[in-house]
Amino acid sequence: MSSFLIIVCYDVNTETRAGRRRLRRVAKVCESTGQRVQKSVFECQVTLMQFEELERKLLAEIELTEDCLRLYRLPNTRGCEVREYGKFKATDFESPLVL
């Protein structure tokens, strides 16, 4: 089963205690699937089934009237170019995993 890269971006209203709890739950869902590349931005290498499950879990956590969720599906990971600057270095999903 082939996989593809998605970018998950969210903005959760944290003016209330419930909002701060939602923010933590949304981050936890994203952390279980991908890697954090900025505070509210994650890169995830997923199959179609994993993508649909991630989307379902995130929609269950956010409040549509107060929060924002964006999921970007990059159609061809090999043709995707990412330029990164600064101290964080992302995991290359295409290279062998060394522990």
Secondary structure, 3 states (H helix, E strand, C coil): CCCEEEEEEEECCCCCHHHHHHHHHHHHHHHCCCEEEECCEEEEEECHHHHHHHHHHHHHHCCCCCCEEEEEEECCHHHCCCCCCCCCCCCCCCCCCCC
